[in-house]
Amino acid sequence: FLQRVLAPAKPVVLTAAMRPATSRHADGPQNLRDALTVATAPGARGVVVVVAGAVHAGRDVRKIHPQRVDAFGSGDAGPLGRLTAGRLQMERPWPAADGRVALDLERLADDDSQWPWVAIVASGAGADPRAVRTLVDAGACGIVVAATGNGTVHRALEAPLREAAARGCAVLRATRCLTGAIVEPTAAANELPSAGALTPQQARVELIVRLLARRAAGG
């Protein structure tokens, strides 16, 4: 979300800790030092996450483990860089400072009703088309379908998802796969746009941003 609405030419660095400050092996202090190193690195730009010695792009990063110190990853894209003995070694370019979606964030922060409702529907055995139709009838603005494999959608969901799109509800196909997760367009699913390499959770954020931008443009 931050990369999409800021696309900054300067670095915006987020960090975290998996262990409490009272732990004998607290990871917060080192993560903070690393974050400061990244923030002051020559040429640094974009929204990044610095945790456990790795620098992840805001668009790629996802939580991959509930307990490990290295609890974040970037899928097949890999980290932007790594910190070793306090020195930053880049492996990929910094996020581009373009493609910003201009939004009135102060107004959105003051009024929760302005945020479009986007839901995630899982595709799999026993999928029920009523889930999609109920969401659309209730006013959902967008639906991300968490599909299998290369964005394969259960046949019970295909028709209601296309009906949802025809009724003005935005739809994106993502995959539940954690790696290699680039949903390629297929002829069979040409009416259900692909979320590309985004996870279902990331695709939901992307769809919210698109809908907000469409509203701001009067669409």
N, C-alpha and C positions, 0 to 999 in steps of 0.2 A: 504494500500500500504506500509506504513512504517513498519508495523509488518511483512509483507511478505519479505521485502528486507533487514530488519535489524535483526529481531528476537533477540533483544539485551538481554544480561545477566544483563545489568544495566537498570534503568528506563529512558524512554524517555517520558516526560510528556508534553502534550499539554493542553492549557487552552484557555479561550475566555471570552467575555462579551456580554451580550445581551443589556445592557443599556450603553449609552455614559458616558464618564468620567464626563461630566457636569451635569449629573442627580443627583438629591438629594438622590437617592437610587441606586447609581452605584454599579453594582455587580462585576466589574473587580477587585478591590483591594482584596476582600475576596477570589475570585477564584484564584488569584495569590498567596495569602498566603496558601491556601489549596494545590495548586500545589507544592509549595516548601515543604510543610509537606510531601506530597506523595513522592517527589523526594528523600527526605532524610530518608524515612522510612526503617528500617532494612529489608533486603531481597527483597526490591522492584526490579522489573525487568519488561521488556516488554514495548511496546508502549501503553500508557493509555491517556485518556482524563478526566480531572478533571473540572467539572462545577457544580455549584449549590449544592455543598456538596456531590456529587456522583463521584465515580471513575469508568470509563467505559473502557473495553478492546478495543483496537484499532480495532480488528477484528469484534466486535459486535456493536459498537456504530453507531447510525444513528440520524439524525436530525428529531425530531418528532413534532415540533411546530415552527411556524415562529416568535412568539412574546414572549412567556413565558420565564421567567428566567431559569426554568428547561426545556430547549428546546431540551435536548438530552436524549436518552434512549438506552437500549440494548436489546429490545424485551423480549422474554421469558427467555433469559439467565440471565437477571438482571445485576445490577452493580457488580463490583468486591468488592466494599466496599463503606463506607460512612464516612464523616467527621462530628463529632459532637463536638462542643466547642473546635475545633482545634485538636481533637484526631481522629486518623484513626482506624476504625473498619472494618476488612476484612470479606467479606461474601463468597468469592470464591478465589481459588488460583490465583497467578499472572500468566500472559501469559507465556507459555513455551518458553525458550530460545533455540528453535530448529526449524527445518523446514525452515531455511533461504534460499531464492533464491538469488544467487549471480548475480548481474547485474553491468555493467559498467555505473554507474549513471552519471558520468562526461560526458561521450560520449553522453549519451541520452539527457542530459541537453543542450548540444551544438548543437544537430541535431534533430529537431522535426520530421524529416521524418523517424527516426528510430522507432517511436512509432507505433505499429500496430493499425489499425482502427478497433474498436469494437463498434458495434451499438446495441441499444436496440429496439426491436420490440414488440409492445403491442398486446396481443391476446385478442380478444373479438368479439362481434357481429359486422358483417360487415368487418371482417379482410380480407385484400386483399393480395393474394399471390404475387402480383407484387412487393410489398414492399420488400420482401425477395429476390426475383430474381434480382431486380434492385440493391440492395446493393451488392450482390455477383458479378454481372456483373461489378459494378463500382470499385471492388477491396477490399471490406470489408474482413478483416482477421478473424473476429469473430462476432457472433450474440448472444445476450442474449434475449430470449423470455420472456417477463413479462406476465406470464400466470395467469389463475384464479385458485382458490382453491388449490388443491394439485398439482400444476403445469400442470393443464389441458390445452391443446393446441387446439385452434379452428381447426376444420377439414380442413379448407381452407389453413391453414399454415403447416399442418403436412408434406405433400409431398414436398413443396419447402424447408422446413427446412432440411429434410433428403437429398434432392438434394444438398443443400448447404454443408452439412457435407461430402457428397460423392465427392464434388469438392474441398475439402480441407479447407473449412471455418469452424472453430471451433464453436460449438453450445452448449449453456447451457440453461436449463430450470430453471427459478425462478418463484416465486409467487408474486402477487401484495398484498397479505395479509400482514398486518403489524405485527401481532403476531401469534404465533404458526406456523411460516413460515418455516417449514422444509419440503422440497419437497422429498417425498419418491419415490424411483424408482418403476415403474409399468411396467407390461409386455407390455402394450399398447404403452409405450413411451421408450422402451429399447434402441432405437437408438438415443434418445435425452438425453444426460447426465444431471443429476440433479445438481443444484447449492447448494443443501442442505439447510442450514439455512440462506444463504446469500440473501439479497434483490437484486432486479435487478441492482441497482447502484453498490452495493458491488460486485456482480457477474461480472459486467463489468470490475472492477478493477482486480479481480482475473484472469479473462480471459486474460487481457492485460499482467499481470505478467507471466502467463503460456506461452504465446506466445513469450514474450521476452526471457524467459529461454530456450525455445525450439530453438530459433534462436541462442542464445549464445552457445548452445550445438551442433549446426550445423544441427539441425533437421528441 
